[in-house]
């Protein structure tokens, strides 16, 4: 066949009808170009959400599978449903983490919590000034100094502080955290992060039955033989191999059982190791307010003063806006749902009131009304979820997606949402009803008929949906950005 634009070919074939033969038809579609999108993820951090946070944390790769290596300009920020705590109230989550030591009797022996205000810098270890070596002082950022590569396993240098402490004090805890590398730049986080523990006691301590955890999903069990000598140190690194971890003399390897959050507020395609940072962001623990206010949290997050300050860059003028809420409770925000939707639409301009692709709400929630009043929407091995009536209302009015938080696997909705946000289409409506036996579909790189990539097989590469007279692609079969899909068929009698 000579080179011939697909669209003229389509027009020619469309006219190839006769009263004496079964009419033939050609429909040509071009896959959409991926676009720009901002995602605000609202995570319920109340007391019933730990397992759901873990499931969400493991599905980031499925969410961005339609973004990677393409021209979609995406970013994501995470807030919680807690609007009562001063440090929450719509503030983007990032740079927050904990290092908690628990002994064999499940007693907490040490805790260091850092947050965005600590300003953890890439490639800079935080070292506790030796004059403040106790479990009270190491909770305060002003006692720590930045030390480039740090001194793991060696004596910490003085920070030269204006006010010095009185030296080692084991009264408040014998084993303390004295050095942290949360964001190495010489090597990747998944091999280069490390933590130094110091024994302030005059006797040896055996940590073999201890656990190091955070308030989210991380938990590391110390192996047998984890002993710290009097006044000695124990260095725990993501990789124990100094040839790949940046030269850190590690005593114990953590692998992926314990990760440290970076000072990142907005995830995007240029962020290194986004899946790991996402897991830390969404694993917010269960200490948040029990009065969940997801819609109000987004309103606070996008208030002018917040967008000019802590949440700067969260809403971009040229980007679509998607709000994704993950909660097992009903929304308790004070204003009517329509008031919130109007506020969110106004962020994107008048077009957002008509075009739901510009602003929409989706949710992993209690998705179905209960059979009897007062009963939960659904139950799972992790507990029950209340019906999220207000969230469902917001989702239906903006054309979003909804799925049940009781599902064992969040992967399907996460992947489906990622596909929608990418701008790609998974279904294409034919112009006439086909004789299904005659339906042939080809995939093309451009509008040139010589650019065919391959022929597609019905029920293998795509399916035909009778009720919508469309060809549909499953999530892992969706044509790539700007490719052409050409369907040739004979028109069904009466179609």
C-alpha positions as CSV (number, residue, x, y, z in Angstrom):
1,X,0.0,0.0,0.0
2,X,1.3,3.4,-0.8
3,X,1.7,5.9,2.0
4,X,-1.7,7.3,2.8
5,X,-2.8,9.3,5.8
6,X,-5.1,7.3,8.0
7,X,-7.7,10.1,8.2
8,X,-8.3,10.4,4.4
9,X,-8.3,6.6,4.3
10,X,-11.0,6.6,7.0
11,X,-13.1,9.1,5.0
12,X,-12.7,7.1,1.8
13,X,-13.7,3.8,3.4
14,X,-16.6,5.4,5.2
15,X,-18.1,6.2,1.8
16,X,-17.6,2.7,0.5
17,X,-21.2,1.6,1.0
18,X,-23.5,-0.1,-1.4
19,X,-27.0,-1.4,-1.4
20,X,-25.8,-4.6,-3.0
21,X,-23.0,-5.5,-0.5
22,X,-22.6,-5.3,3.2
23,X,-21.3,-1.9,3.9
24,X,-17.7,-1.5,5.2
25,X,-16.6,1.0,7.8
26,X,-13.3,2.3,9.1
27,X,-13.0,4.2,12.4
28,X,-9.7,5.9,13.3
29,X,-8.9,7.2,16.7
30,X,-5.8,9.0,18.1
31,X,-4.9,8.3,21.7
32,X,-4.9,11.4,23.8
33,X,-1.7,13.2,24.7
34,X,-0.8,13.0,28.3
35,X,-1.3,16.2,30.3
36,X,-0.5,18.1,33.5
37,X,-2.1,17.1,36.7
38,X,-1.8,17.9,40.4
39,X,-2.9,15.3,42.9
40,X,-3.9,16.1,46.5
41,X,-3.9,12.8,48.5
42,X,-5.9,12.9,51.7
43,X,-4.9,10.1,54.1
44,X,-7.0,9.3,57.2
45,X,-4.6,9.1,60.1
46,X,-7.1,8.2,62.8
47,X,-6.7,5.1,65.1
48,X,-8.3,2.6,62.7
49,X,-6.2,3.2,59.6
50,X,-2.8,1.5,60.0
51,X,-3.4,-1.5,57.7
52,X,-5.0,0.6,55.0
53,X,-2.0,3.0,55.1
54,X,0.3,0.0,54.6
55,X,-1.8,-1.2,51.6
56,X,-1.7,2.3,50.0
57,X,2.0,2.6,50.6
58,X,2.8,-0.5,48.5
59,X,0.9,0.7,45.4
60,X,2.7,3.8,44.3
61,X,4.3,2.0,41.3
62,X,0.9,1.0,40.0
63,X,-0.3,4.6,40.3
64,X,2.4,6.1,38.2
65,X,2.9,3.3,35.7
66,X,1.1,5.4,33.0
67,X,3.2,8.4,33.9
68,X,6.8,7.0,33.7
69,X,8.8,7.8,30.6
70,X,6.1,9.9,29.0
71,X,5.3,13.6,28.8
72,X,2.7,13.8,31.6
73,X,3.7,16.5,34.0
74,X,2.4,15.2,37.4
75,X,2.9,16.0,41.0
76,X,1.4,14.8,44.3
77,X,1.1,16.2,47.8
78,X,-0.2,14.4,50.9
79,X,-2.3,15.8,53.7
80,X,-4.3,14.1,56.5
81,X,-7.9,14.2,57.6
82,X,-6.8,15.8,60.9
83,X,-7.6,19.6,61.0
84,X,-7.6,19.9,64.8
85,X,-3.9,19.5,65.4
86,X,-1.9,22.7,64.8
87,X,0.9,20.9,62.9
88,X,-1.7,19.3,60.5
89,X,-4.6,21.4,59.3
90,X,-4.0,21.0,55.6
91,X,-0.2,21.1,55.8
92,X,1.6,19.0,53.3
93,X,3.3,16.0,54.8
94,X,7.0,15.7,54.1
95,X,10.3,15.5,56.0
96,X,8.5,13.9,59.0
97,X,9.7,10.6,60.5
98,X,10.5,8.9,63.8
99,X,13.1,6.5,65.1
100,X,11.7,4.5,68.0
101,X,13.5,1.8,70.0
102,X,11.4,-0.8,71.8
103,X,12.8,-3.5,74.1
104,X,11.8,-7.2,74.3
105,X,9.1,-6.3,76.9
106,X,7.5,-3.9,74.4
107,X,8.7,-0.9,76.4
108,X,9.7,2.2,74.4
109,X,13.3,3.0,75.3
110,X,14.2,5.8,72.9
111,X,12.4,8.1,70.4
112,X,13.7,10.7,68.1
113,X,11.1,12.5,65.9
114,X,12.1,15.0,63.2
115,X,9.9,17.0,60.9
116,X,10.0,19.5,58.1
117,X,11.2,22.2,60.4
118,X,14.4,20.3,61.0
119,X,15.4,21.1,57.3
120,X,17.2,17.8,56.7
121,X,19.5,18.6,53.7
122,X,20.6,16.2,51.0
123,X,24.0,14.8,51.7
124,X,24.2,16.2,55.2
125,X,24.3,13.9,58.2
126,X,22.8,15.2,61.5
127,X,25.1,14.7,64.4
128,X,24.2,15.2,68.1
129,X,26.6,17.5,69.9
130,X,28.5,15.3,72.4
131,X,27.8,17.8,75.3
132,X,24.1,17.0,74.8
133,X,24.3,13.1,74.8
134,X,21.0,12.2,76.5
135,X,17.6,11.1,75.4
136,X,16.0,14.4,76.2
137,X,18.3,16.7,74.3
138,X,18.4,14.7,71.1
139,X,14.7,15.5,70.6
140,X,15.7,19.2,69.9
141,X,17.0,20.3,66.5
142,X,19.2,22.9,68.0
143,X,21.4,20.2,69.6
144,X,22.2,18.7,66.2
145,X,24.7,20.0,63.6
146,X,25.1,19.2,59.9
147,X,28.2,17.2,59.2
148,X,28.4,16.3,55.4
149,X,29.2,12.6,55.3
150,X,29.0,12.3,59.1
151,X,31.2,10.2,61.5
152,X,29.3,6.9,61.7
153,X,31.0,4.7,64.4
154,X,33.3,7.4,65.5
155,X,33.1,10.2,68.1
156,X,30.8,13.0,67.1
157,X,32.5,16.4,66.6
158,X,31.4,19.4,68.7
159,X,28.9,21.6,67.0
160,X,30.4,24.7,68.6
161,X,27.0,25.7,70.1
162,X,26.6,28.9,72.1
163,X,25.1,26.9,74.9
164,X,26.7,23.5,75.7
165,X,25.3,20.7,77.8
166,X,26.9,18.8,80.7
167,X,28.0,15.8,78.6
168,X,26.8,12.2,78.7
169,X,23.7,11.6,80.8
170,X,22.2,8.1,80.9
171,X,19.4,8.9,83.4
172,X,16.8,9.3,80.7
173,X,17.9,6.3,78.5
174,X,21.0,4.2,78.1
175,X,20.7,3.7,74.3
176,X,20.2,6.8,72.2
177,X,20.2,8.0,68.6
178,X,23.3,10.1,68.0
179,X,23.6,10.4,64.3
180,X,21.3,10.2,61.3
181,X,21.8,10.2,57.5
182,X,18.3,10.5,56.0
183,X,19.1,11.8,52.5
184,X,22.5,10.8,51.1
185,X,23.6,12.3,47.8
186,X,26.7,10.2,47.0
187,X,24.6,7.0,46.7
188,X,20.9,6.3,46.5
189,X,18.7,6.3,49.6
190,X,18.0,2.6,49.5
191,X,21.6,1.8,50.1
192,X,23.0,4.9,51.7
193,X,20.7,5.8,54.6
194,X,22.1,5.1,58.1
195,X,21.5,5.6,61.9
196,X,24.1,5.6,64.7
197,X,23.1,4.4,68.2
198,X,25.3,5.1,71.2
199,X,25.5,3.2,74.6
200,X,25.7,5.8,77.4
201,X,25.9,3.1,80.1
202,X,29.0,1.7,81.8
203,X,27.9,-1.8,80.9
204,X,27.3,-3.8,77.7
205,X,23.8,-3.8,76.3
206,X,22.4,-6.7,74.2
207,X,19.6,-5.4,71.8
208,X,19.0,-8.9,70.2
209,X,15.3,-8.9,71.2
210,X,14.7,-5.2,70.5
211,X,12.7,-3.6,67.6
212,X,13.4,-0.3,65.8
213,X,10.2,1.1,64.2
214,X,8.5,4.3,63.4
215,X,4.8,5.4,63.8
216,X,4.1,4.1,60.2
217,X,4.9,0.9,58.5
218,X,8.6,0.4,59.3
219,X,9.7,-2.2,61.7
220,X,13.2,-3.8,62.1
221,X,14.0,-6.7,64.5
222,X,17.6,-6.6,65.7
223,X,19.4,-9.8,64.9
224,X,21.0,-12.0,67.5
225,X,24.3,-10.7,68.7
226,X,23.4,-7.0,68.4
227,X,25.6,-5.9,71.3
228,X,26.8,-2.4,72.1
229,X,29.9,-2.0,74.3
230,X,30.0,0.6,77.2
231,X,30.3,4.0,75.5
232,X,30.3,2.2,72.1
233,X,28.2,2.7,69.0
234,X,26.1,0.5,66.7
235,X,25.7,1.7,63.1
236,X,22.6,0.5,61.2
237,X,22.6,1.1,57.4
238,X,20.3,0.3,54.6
239,X,23.2,-1.7,53.1
240,X,25.9,-3.2,55.2
241,X,28.3,-3.3,52.2
242,X,30.6,-0.3,52.4
243,X,31.5,-0.7,48.8
244,X,28.0,0.3,47.7
245,X,26.7,2.3,50.7
246,X,29.1,5.3,50.4
247,X,31.8,3.9,52.6
248,X,29.7,3.6,55.8
249,X,31.2,1.1,58.3
250,X,27.9,-0.5,59.1
251,X,27.4,-3.1,61.8
252,X,23.9,-4.2,60.7
253,X,22.0,-4.0,57.4
254,X,18.4,-2.7,57.4
255,X,17.5,-3.2,53.7
256,X,13.9,-2.1,53.2
257,X,12.7,-2.8,56.8
258,X,13.5,0.7,57.9
259,X,13.6,3.8,55.8
260,X,14.1,7.5,56.6
261,X,11.9,10.2,55.1
262,X,13.4,12.9,53.0
263,X,12.5,16.6,53.2
264,X,10.2,16.4,50.2
265,X,6.7,18.0,50.1
266,X,5.7,17.4,46.5
267,X,6.4,14.2,44.6
268,X,7.1,14.4,40.9
269,X,8.9,12.8,38.0
270,X,12.2,14.4,39.0
271,X,12.2,13.2,42.6
272,X,14.6,10.4,43.3
273,X,13.1,7.2,44.8
274,X,9.5,8.5,44.8
275,X,7.9,5.2,45.8
276,X,9.9,5.1,49.1
277,X,9.1,8.7,49.9
278,X,5.4,8.1,49.0
279,X,5.4,5.2,51.4
280,X,6.7,7.4,54.2
281,X,4.2,10.2,53.4
282,X,1.1,8.0,53.5
283,X,2.2,5.9,56.6
284,X,1.1,8.7,58.9
285,X,0.3,6.5,61.9
286,X,-2.9,6.6,63.9
287,X,-2.6,9.5,66.3
288,X,-4.6,12.0,64.3
289,X,-8.0,13.4,65.3
290,X,-10.9,10.9,65.3
291,X,-13.1,13.6,63.7
292,X,-12.1,13.1,60.1
293,X,-12.5,16.1,57.9
294,X,-11.1,15.3,54.5
295,X,-12.9,18.0,52.5
296,X,-12.0,20.7,55.0
297,X,-8.4,19.6,55.0
298,X,-8.2,20.1,51.2
299,X,-9.8,23.5,51.6
300,X,-7.2,24.5,54.3
301,X,-4.4,23.1,52.1
302,X,-5.4,25.3,49.2
303,X,-6.1,28.5,51.1
304,X,-4.3,31.5,49.8
305,X,-2.0,31.9,52.8
306,X,-1.1,28.2,52.7
307,X,-0.4,28.2,49.0
308,X,1.8,31.3,49.5
309,X,3.7,29.6,52.4
310,X,4.2,25.9,53.4
311,X,2.2,24.5,50.5
312,X,3.7,26.6,47.8
313,X,3.4,25.0,44.4
314,X,0.7,22.5,45.4
315,X,-1.8,24.0,42.8
316,X,-0.4,25.0,39.5
317,X,-2.3,27.3,37.2
318,X,-2.0,25.1,34.1
319,X,-2.7,21.7,35.8
320,X,-5.8,19.6,36.3
321,X,-6.6,19.0,39.9
322,X,-7.6,15.6,41.4
323,X,-8.4,15.0,45.0
324,X,-8.0,11.4,46.3
325,X,-9.4,10.6,49.7
326,X,-8.5,7.4,51.6
327,X,-10.7,7.0,54.8
328,X,-12.8,4.5,56.6
329,X,-15.0,7.1,58.2
330,X,-17.6,9.6,57.0
331,X,-16.5,13.1,56.3
332,X,-17.2,15.5,59.3
333,X,-16.3,18.7,57.6
334,X,-18.5,21.7,58.6
335,X,-19.6,23.0,55.3
336,X,-22.0,21.5,52.7
337,X,-20.4,19.3,50.0
338,X,-21.4,21.6,47.2
339,X,-19.7,24.5,49.0
340,X,-16.4,22.6,49.0
341,X,-16.8,21.5,45.3
342,X,-17.5,25.1,44.3
343,X,-14.3,26.2,46.2
344,X,-12.2,23.5,44.5
345,X,-13.6,24.4,41.1
346,X,-12.9,28.1,41.6
347,X,-9.2,27.2,42.1
348,X,-9.2,26.1,38.4
349,X,-11.5,28.6,36.8
350,X,-15.0,28.6,35.3
351,X,-14.2,25.7,32.9
352,X,-13.8,23.4,35.9
353,X,-17.5,23.7,36.7
354,X,-18.4,22.1,33.4
355,X,-15.4,19.9,32.6
356,X,-14.8,17.3,35.4
357,X,-11.4,16.4,34.0
358,X,-10.1,19.7,35.2
359,X,-11.2,19.1,38.8
360,X,-12.5,15.9,40.3
361,X,-12.7,13.9,43.6
362,X,-12.0,10.2,43.9
363,X,-12.0,8.0,47.0
364,X,-11.1,4.7,48.6
365,X,-13.7,4.8,51.2
366,X,-16.8,3.0,52.6
367,X,-18.3,3.0,49.2
368,X,-21.7,1.4,49.6
369,X,-24.7,2.3,51.8
370,X,-25.3,-0.3,54.5
371,X,-28.3,-2.6,54.3
372,X,-29.6,-1.4,57.6
373,X,-29.1,2.0,59.3
374,X,-26.3,2.1,61.8
375,X,-24.4,-0.8,60.2
376,X,-21.0,-0.3,58.5
377,X,-20.6,0.1,54.8
378,X,-18.3,-2.9,54.6
379,X,-16.1,-5.2,56.7
380,X,-12.7,-6.7,56.2
381,X,-10.1,-8.5,58.3
382,X,-8.8,-5.1,59.4
383,X,-12.2,-4.0,60.7
384,X,-15.3,-2.1,59.5
385,X,-15.7,1.1,57.5
386,X,-18.6,3.6,57.8
387,X,-20.4,4.7,54.7
388,X,-18.7,7.8,53.3
389,X,-21.9,9.4,52.0
390,X,-20.5,12.9,51.7
391,X,-17.4,11.6,49.9
392,X,-19.6,9.6,47.5
393,X,-21.7,12.7,46.8
394,X,-18.5,14.7,45.9
395,X,-17.2,11.8,43.7
396,X,-20.5,11.4,41.8
397,X,-20.8,15.1,41.2
398,X,-17.3,15.4,39.7
399,X,-17.2,12.2,37.8
400,X,-14.4,10.6,39.9
401,X,-13.7,7.0,40.9
402,X,-14.8,5.2,44.0
403,X,-13.7,1.9,45.5
404,X,-14.1,0.1,48.8
405,X,-11.5,0.6,51.5
406,X,-12.4,-2.9,52.6
407,X,-10.9,-4.5,49.5
408,X,-7.8,-6.6,50.2
409,X,-5.9,-5.0,47.3
410,X,-5.9,-1.3,46.5
411,X,-4.0,-2.0,43.2
412,X,-7.0,-2.0,40.8
413,X,-8.3,1.5,41.8
414,X,-4.8,2.9,42.1
415,X,-3.9,1.8,38.6
416,X,-7.2,2.9,37.2
417,X,-6.9,6.3,38.8
418,X,-3.3,6.6,37.4
419,X,-4.6,5.8,34.0
420,X,-7.3,8.4,34.1
421,X,-4.9,11.1,35.5
422,X,-2.5,10.3,32.7
423,X,-5.1,11.5,30.2
424,X,-5.0,8.2,28.2
425,X,-8.2,6.6,27.1
426,X,-9.0,3.0,27.5
427,X,-12.2,2.8,25.5
428,X,-13.2,4.0,22.0
429,X,-16.7,4.1,20.7
430,X,-17.3,2.9,17.2
431,X,-19.5,5.0,14.8
432,X,-21.6,2.0,13.7
433,X,-22.4,-1.4,15.1
434,X,-20.0,-4.0,13.6
435,X,-20.4,-7.5,12.4
436,X,-18.1,-8.8,15.2
437,X,-16.7,-11.6,13.0
438,X,-15.4,-8.9,10.6
439,X,-13.9,-6.6,13.2
440,X,-10.2,-5.9,12.6
441,X,-8.1,-3.5,14.7
442,X,-4.6,-2.2,14.1
443,X,-2.3,0.0,16.1
444,X,-0.2,2.7,14.3
445,X,2.6,4.9,15.5
446,X,1.5,7.9,13.3
447,X,-1.3,8.8,10.9
448,X,0.7,7.1,8.1
449,X,-0.7,3.7,7.1
450,X,2.9,2.4,6.7
451,X,3.5,3.1,10.5
452,X,1.5,0.1,11.6
453,X,2.9,-1.4,14.9
454,X,0.8,-4.5,14.8
455,X,-2.6,-6.1,14.4
456,X,-4.6,-6.5,17.6
457,X,-6.6,-9.6,18.5
458,X,-10.1,-9.5,19.8
459,X,-10.4,-10.9,23.4
460,X,-6.6,-10.9,23.7
461,X,-5.5,-7.4,23.1
462,X,-8.9,-5.7,23.4
463,X,-12.5,-6.5,24.0
464,X,-15.7,-5.4,22.4
465,X,-18.3,-3.8,24.7
466,X,-21.7,-4.4,23.2
467,X,-23.7,-2.1,25.4
468,X,-21.5,0.9,24.5
469,X,-20.5,-0.2,21.0
470,X,-16.9,0.3,21.9
471,X,-13.5,-1.4,21.8
472,X,-11.9,-1.5,25.3
473,X,-8.3,-2.0,26.4
474,X,-7.4,-3.3,29.8
475,X,-5.0,-1.3,32.0
476,X,-1.9,-3.0,30.8
477,X,-2.9,-2.9,27.1
478,X,-3.8,0.8,26.7
479,X,-2.3,2.3,23.6
480,X,0.5,4.8,24.3
481,X,0.2,8.6,24.0
482,X,-0.7,9.8,20.5
483,X,-0.8,6.4,18.9
484,X,-3.6,5.7,16.4
485,X,-6.1,2.9,16.7
486,X,-7.9,1.9,13.5
487,X,-10.9,-0.3,13.5
488,X,-12.1,-1.9,10.2
489,X,-15.4,-3.8,10.0
490,X,-18.6,-4.6,8.1
491,X,-21.6,-2.8,9.4
492,X,-24.0,-5.2,11.1
493,X,-27.5,-5.5,9.6
494,X,-29.6,-2.8,11.3
495,X,-26.4,-1.1,12.7
